[in-house]
Amino acid sequence: MPTIVAPPTKPSDIKIDLKKKFKNDFIFVFTMWLFSRLLIVTAMYLFAPMIVPDAVLSDPKFNGVVSGWERFADWDGNWYREIATYGYQYADDNAQHSIAFFPLYPLITRAVMSLGISFAAAGTIVNNVAFLGALLVLYHWVRKRQGVKSARWATAVLAWCPFSLYGTVTYTEGLFLLFSTLALQAFDRQQHVKAGIFGALTTATRITGITLIPAFFLVAWQERRRPIAYAAGIATSGGLLLFILYCTIDFSNPLAFIHAQKGWQIQNGTGWTPWINLFVRDLALHQGLSTGFVAMTKVLMFFGGGFVLWLTRSELPRVAFVYGLCSLALLFSSGSVVNSVNRYSYAIVSLSFALGLLLARHPRIGYATMGLFAAIAIYFSMRFSWGLWVA
């Protein structure tokens, strides 16, 4: 019998197949982003006004659930509003000052505000668009390394985690996740110039971005990379160094953003909650169910995240694993971040990557986890709308 030879694949067929895959990938990520954001918005605008606890109603500071875009702009959002509208303020008087917050997010938000829209609207748009970008970058990074199944679960984890609330309100989570993930992906692919640029944008967004620097140096040394890999680590400090330069010129204090933290420590009496109080005081039932639950999320996000990171260390890109360890070490060494350690842990993209790998192997547990995430996200979104502390 004659041998049947398959016709050669045409370049046009390859292009069509790639376009189809890209379209399908984008649809999945966009769907994860859209429906998780709709859940949060529904909880904030529909459920929150209907279910206001008596303790909130009796608080003299409570003036009702804020309407419109302003519902997204509370807590740290008020500081970013001040920076975007009036610029930075600082004085060495042990009071709270806006210089404690890093500049890239308010700068971009200010640019969007120049179109004639309010801070609340501009800040919300910037954060949500950046968060969608972060999901897309994470998906394609994980897909390239571990396949479609793991990429979908990692994306779902990042999108549906209850603390993704901060990828919607006027906070820096979206921007920080976008630039840190771009930097890590570029370094993993040995695109060192891009890694340095995105790294600098990360350190201009939030102080915790500095953990990219030791991660790049350690991986460059372990993998015996060229000197340009070390240059990427040096370039990553660019955002922080520019902020230091600004503080030096405007306030004659290069570390004004660190010294400004004293205002928050003094307001809280003995300083922000140290680790020992997290276990001894906050987890105790006599502090109230709500306080105990939030404390439990801190333990799960930080220690649980670290455990998952260690379990998947052989499957993660080396730079993602080292970055995750460095970030957790920074959080652990600073007692001043314990009040928000669950939110800061969420912003370590390596943890979503790691949990996505685990859930891809155990999808039934994954579906249950997503359901739990959604329920907690509703609760946290309502708390934020009531003006209560979440993370």
C-alpha positions as CSV (number, residue, x, y, z in Angstrom):
1,M,0.0,0.0,0.0
2,P,1.2,3.5,-0.8
3,T,2.4,5.6,2.2
4,I,0.0,8.4,3.0
5,V,2.0,11.6,3.7
6,A,0.3,14.4,5.6
7,P,0.4,17.7,3.8
8,P,2.9,20.1,5.2
9,T,1.7,22.7,7.6
10,K,1.4,26.1,6.0
11,P,2.8,29.2,7.9
12,S,-0.7,30.7,7.5
13,D,-2.2,27.7,9.4
14,I,0.4,28.2,12.3
15,K,-0.5,31.9,12.5
16,I,-4.3,31.1,12.6
17,D,-3.7,28.5,15.4
18,L,-1.6,30.9,17.4
19,K,-4.2,33.7,17.1
20,K,-6.9,31.2,18.2
21,K,-4.9,30.2,21.2
22,F,-4.2,33.8,22.1
23,K,-7.8,34.6,21.8
24,N,-8.9,31.7,24.0
25,D,-6.2,32.6,26.6
26,F,-7.4,36.2,26.7
27,I,-11.0,35.3,26.9
28,F,-10.3,33.1,29.9
29,V,-8.2,35.7,31.8
30,F,-10.7,38.5,31.0
31,T,-13.5,36.3,32.2
32,M,-11.7,35.6,35.5
33,W,-11.0,39.3,35.9
34,L,-14.5,40.5,34.9
35,F,-16.6,38.1,37.1
36,S,-14.4,38.4,40.2
37,R,-14.6,42.2,39.9
38,L,-18.4,42.0,39.4
39,L,-18.7,40.0,42.6
40,I,-16.8,42.6,44.5
41,V,-18.8,45.5,43.0
42,T,-22.1,43.7,43.7
43,A,-21.1,43.1,47.3
44,M,-20.1,46.8,47.7
45,Y,-23.0,48.4,46.0
46,L,-25.9,45.9,46.5
47,F,-25.2,43.9,49.6
48,A,-23.3,46.4,51.8
49,P,-26.1,49.0,52.0
50,M,-28.7,46.3,52.8
51,I,-26.7,44.6,55.6
52,V,-25.1,47.1,57.9
53,P,-24.2,45.7,61.3
54,D,-25.6,47.4,64.4
55,A,-22.1,48.1,65.7
56,V,-21.4,50.1,62.5
57,L,-24.7,52.0,62.6
58,S,-24.2,53.0,66.2
59,D,-20.7,54.4,65.5
60,P,-20.9,58.2,65.5
61,K,-18.3,58.3,62.7
62,F,-20.5,56.3,60.4
63,N,-22.3,58.6,57.9
64,G,-23.8,55.9,55.7
65,V,-22.4,53.9,52.9
66,V,-20.7,56.3,50.4
67,S,-22.1,56.3,46.9
68,G,-20.6,56.5,43.5
69,W,-16.9,56.1,42.7
70,E,-16.0,57.3,46.2
71,R,-16.9,53.9,47.6
72,F,-13.6,52.7,46.2
73,A,-11.5,55.4,47.7
74,D,-11.1,54.8,51.4
75,W,-8.3,54.2,53.9
76,D,-4.9,54.4,52.0
77,G,-6.9,55.7,49.0
78,N,-7.3,59.0,50.9
79,W,-3.6,59.4,51.1
80,Y,-3.2,58.7,47.4
81,R,-5.9,61.2,46.7
82,E,-3.9,63.8,48.7
83,I,-0.7,63.1,46.8
84,A,-2.4,63.1,43.4
85,T,-4.2,66.3,44.1
86,Y,-1.8,68.4,46.2
87,G,1.6,66.6,46.1
88,Y,3.6,65.3,49.0
89,Q,3.7,66.7,52.5
90,Y,6.2,65.9,55.2
91,A,7.4,67.4,58.5
92,D,9.5,65.8,61.3
93,D,6.8,66.1,63.9
94,N,5.8,62.5,64.6
95,A,2.5,63.0,62.7
96,Q,1.2,61.1,59.7
97,H,2.3,62.4,56.3
98,S,1.7,61.4,52.7
99,I,5.5,60.9,52.0
100,A,5.1,57.4,53.5
101,F,3.4,56.3,50.2
102,F,5.4,55.7,47.0
103,P,4.9,57.9,43.9
104,L,4.2,55.8,40.8
105,Y,0.5,55.1,41.4
106,P,-0.5,58.6,42.3
107,L,1.6,59.9,39.4
108,I,-0.3,57.7,36.8
109,T,-3.6,58.5,38.5
110,R,-2.8,62.2,38.3
111,A,-2.2,61.8,34.6
112,V,-5.6,60.1,34.1
113,M,-7.3,62.9,36.2
114,S,-6.0,65.4,33.7
115,L,-8.8,64.0,31.4
116,G,-11.3,65.7,33.7
117,I,-12.3,62.8,35.9
118,S,-12.2,62.6,39.7
119,F,-9.5,60.9,41.7
120,A,-11.8,58.1,42.8
121,A,-12.7,57.3,39.2
122,A,-9.1,57.7,37.9
123,G,-7.5,55.7,40.7
124,T,-10.1,52.9,40.3
125,I,-9.6,52.7,36.6
126,V,-5.7,52.6,36.9
127,N,-5.8,49.9,39.5
128,N,-8.3,47.7,37.7
129,V,-6.6,48.0,34.3
130,A,-3.2,47.2,35.9
131,F,-4.7,44.2,37.7
132,L,-6.1,42.8,34.4
133,G,-2.6,43.2,33.0
134,A,-1.1,41.4,35.9
135,L,-3.4,38.5,35.4
136,L,-2.5,38.3,31.7
137,V,1.2,38.4,32.4
138,L,0.9,35.7,35.1
139,Y,-1.2,33.5,32.8
140,H,1.3,33.5,29.9
141,W,4.3,33.1,32.3
142,V,2.8,30.0,34.0
143,R,1.5,28.6,30.7
144,K,5.0,28.8,29.1
145,R,6.6,27.1,32.2
146,Q,3.9,24.6,33.3
147,G,1.1,24.4,30.8
148,V,-2.4,25.7,30.3
149,K,-4.0,23.9,33.3
150,S,-1.6,25.3,35.9
151,A,-1.8,28.8,34.2
152,R,-5.6,28.8,34.6
153,W,-5.5,27.8,38.2
154,A,-2.8,30.4,39.1
155,T,-4.8,33.1,37.3
156,A,-7.9,32.0,39.2
157,V,-6.1,32.1,42.5
158,L,-4.9,35.7,41.9
159,A,-8.3,36.9,40.6
160,W,-10.5,35.3,43.2
161,C,-8.4,35.5,46.4
162,P,-10.4,37.7,48.8
163,F,-7.6,40.3,48.9
164,S,-7.9,40.9,45.2
165,L,-10.4,43.4,46.5
166,Y,-7.3,45.6,46.6
167,G,-6.9,45.2,42.8
168,T,-10.2,47.1,42.5
169,V,-10.2,49.9,45.1
170,T,-7.8,52.9,45.0
171,Y,-4.7,51.0,46.2
172,T,-1.4,50.0,44.5
173,E,-1.9,46.2,44.3
174,G,-2.7,46.1,40.6
175,L,0.2,48.2,39.6
176,F,2.6,46.4,41.9
177,L,1.5,42.9,40.8
178,L,1.8,44.0,37.1
179,F,5.3,45.4,37.3
180,S,6.7,42.8,39.7
181,T,5.4,39.9,37.6
182,L,6.7,41.5,34.4
183,A,10.1,41.9,36.1
184,L,10.2,38.3,37.3
185,Q,9.0,36.9,33.9
186,A,11.7,38.9,32.1
187,F,14.4,37.8,34.4
188,D,13.3,34.1,34.1
189,R,13.6,34.5,30.3
190,Q,17.0,36.2,30.7
191,Q,15.6,39.4,29.2
192,H,17.7,41.4,31.7
193,V,17.2,44.9,30.3
194,K,13.4,44.5,30.6
195,A,13.8,43.0,34.0
196,G,15.7,46.0,35.2
197,I,13.2,48.5,33.7
198,F,10.2,46.7,35.2
199,G,12.0,46.2,38.5
200,A,12.6,50.0,38.7
201,L,8.9,50.6,38.1
202,T,8.1,48.1,40.9
203,T,10.3,49.9,43.5
204,A,8.7,53.1,42.5
205,T,5.4,51.6,43.3
206,R,6.0,50.1,46.8
207,I,8.9,49.7,49.1
208,T,8.5,45.8,49.2
209,G,9.7,45.8,45.5
210,I,13.2,45.9,46.8
211,T,13.1,42.2,47.4
212,L,13.5,41.8,43.6
213,I,17.1,43.0,44.0
214,P,18.4,40.1,46.2
215,A,16.3,37.7,44.2
216,F,18.0,38.8,40.9
217,F,21.5,38.7,42.5
218,L,21.1,35.3,44.1
219,V,19.7,33.7,40.9
220,A,22.3,35.3,38.7
221,W,25.0,33.9,41.0
222,Q,23.3,30.4,41.3
223,E,22.9,30.2,37.5
224,R,26.2,31.8,36.7
225,R,24.6,34.4,34.4
226,R,26.4,37.2,32.6
227,P,27.2,40.5,34.4
228,I,24.1,42.1,32.8
229,A,22.0,39.9,35.1
230,Y,23.6,41.7,38.1
231,A,23.0,45.0,36.3
232,A,19.3,44.2,36.2
233,G,19.4,43.9,40.0
234,I,21.1,47.3,40.3
235,A,18.7,48.9,37.8
236,T,15.8,47.6,39.9
237,S,16.8,50.0,42.7
238,G,16.2,52.9,40.3
239,G,12.6,53.7,41.4
240,L,13.6,53.7,45.0
241,L,16.7,55.9,44.4
242,L,14.7,58.4,42.4
243,F,12.2,58.7,45.3
244,I,15.2,59.1,47.8
245,L,16.5,61.9,45.5
246,Y,13.1,63.6,45.5
247,C,12.9,63.4,49.3
248,T,16.4,64.9,49.6
249,I,15.6,67.8,47.3
250,D,12.2,68.6,48.6
251,F,12.5,67.8,52.3
252,S,16.2,67.6,52.9
253,N,15.7,64.1,54.3
254,P,16.5,61.2,51.9
255,L,14.7,58.8,54.2
256,A,11.6,60.9,54.8
257,F,9.3,58.1,53.6
258,I,10.7,55.8,56.4
259,H,10.7,58.4,59.1
260,A,7.1,59.3,58.3
261,Q,6.1,55.8,59.5
262,K,6.5,57.1,63.1
263,G,3.2,58.8,62.8
264,W,1.3,55.5,62.4
265,Q,3.3,53.9,65.2
266,I,2.5,56.7,67.7
267,Q,-1.2,56.7,66.7
268,N,-1.4,53.0,67.6
269,G,0.2,53.6,71.0
270,T,2.9,50.9,71.2
271,G,3.4,50.6,67.5
272,W,1.7,48.4,64.9
273,T,0.8,44.9,66.0
274,P,3.9,42.8,66.5
275,W,3.9,39.1,65.5
276,I,3.6,37.9,69.1
277,N,0.3,39.8,69.5
278,L,-1.1,38.2,66.4
279,F,-1.1,34.9,68.1
280,V,-1.5,35.9,71.8
281,R,-4.1,38.6,71.4
282,D,-5.8,38.8,67.9
283,L,-6.5,35.1,67.5
284,A,-8.2,35.0,71.0
285,L,-11.9,34.6,70.9
286,H,-12.5,37.3,73.5
287,Q,-11.3,39.8,70.9
288,G,-14.4,39.1,68.9
289,L,-15.1,36.7,66.0
290,S,-14.4,39.4,63.3
291,T,-11.0,40.2,64.8
292,G,-10.2,36.5,65.1
293,F,-11.2,35.8,61.6
294,V,-9.1,38.6,60.1
295,A,-6.1,37.4,62.3
296,M,-6.6,33.9,60.9
297,T,-6.3,35.2,57.3
298,K,-3.0,36.8,58.3
299,V,-1.7,33.4,59.5
300,L,-3.0,31.5,56.5
301,M,-1.7,34.0,53.9
302,F,1.7,34.4,55.4
303,F,2.6,31.0,56.9
304,G,0.3,29.0,54.6
305,G,1.7,30.8,51.6
306,G,5.2,30.1,52.7
307,F,4.4,26.4,53.1
308,V,2.9,26.2,49.6
309,L,5.9,28.0,48.2
310,W,8.2,25.5,49.8
311,L,6.1,22.5,48.6
312,T,6.3,23.7,44.9
313,R,9.9,24.9,45.0
314,S,11.1,22.3,42.4
315,E,8.4,23.4,39.9
316,L,8.6,27.1,40.3
317,P,11.0,29.2,38.2
318,R,14.0,29.7,40.5
319,V,13.6,33.5,40.5
320,A,10.0,33.2,41.5
321,F,10.9,30.9,44.4
322,V,13.8,33.1,45.6
323,Y,11.7,36.3,45.3
324,G,8.9,34.7,47.3
325,L,11.3,33.7,50.1
326,C,12.9,37.2,50.1
327,S,9.5,38.9,50.3
328,L,8.3,36.7,53.1
329,A,11.6,37.3,55.0
330,L,11.1,41.1,54.6
331,L,7.6,40.9,56.0
332,F,8.6,38.7,58.9
333,S,11.4,41.0,59.9
334,S,9.2,44.1,60.0
335,G,6.6,44.0,62.8
336,S,5.2,47.3,61.4
337,V,3.4,45.4,58.5
338,V,1.6,42.8,60.6
339,N,-1.7,44.7,60.4
340,S,-1.6,44.3,56.7
341,V,0.5,41.2,56.3
342,N,-2.4,39.3,54.6
343,R,-2.6,42.0,51.9
344,Y,1.2,42.2,51.5
345,S,1.4,38.4,51.2
346,Y,-1.3,38.4,48.5
347,A,0.9,40.9,46.5
348,I,3.7,38.3,46.3
349,V,2.9,36.8,42.9
350,S,5.0,33.7,43.6
351,L,2.4,32.5,46.1
352,S,-0.4,32.6,43.5
353,F,1.9,30.8,41.1
354,A,2.7,28.1,43.7
355,L,-0.9,27.6,44.8
356,G,-2.0,27.4,41.2
357,L,0.4,24.5,40.7
358,L,-1.0,22.6,43.7
359,L,-4.7,23.2,42.7
360,A,-4.0,22.1,39.1
361,R,-3.1,18.6,40.6
362,H,-6.2,18.6,42.9
363,P,-9.0,20.4,41.0
364,R,-11.7,19.3,43.4
365,I,-9.9,21.1,46.2
366,G,-9.4,23.9,43.8
367,Y,-13.2,24.4,43.1
368,A,-13.9,24.3,46.8
369,T,-11.1,26.9,47.4
370,M,-12.6,29.2,44.8
371,G,-16.0,29.0,46.4
372,L,-14.5,29.9,49.8
373,F,-12.5,32.7,48.2
374,A,-15.7,34.1,46.7
375,A,-17.6,34.0,50.0
376,I,-14.8,35.8,51.9
377,A,-14.4,38.3,49.1
378,I,-18.1,39.3,49.5
379,Y,-17.6,39.8,53.2
380,F,-14.4,41.8,52.9
381,S,-16.0,44.0,50.1
382,M,-18.9,44.8,52.4
383,R,-16.5,45.6,55.3
384,F,-14.6,48.0,53.1
385,S,-17.9,49.7,52.1
386,W,-18.8,50.1,55.7
387,G,-15.5,51.8,56.4
388,L,-14.1,49.0,58.4
389,W,-10.5,47.8,58.4
390,V,-9.9,44.7,56.1
391,A,-6.1,44.6,55.6
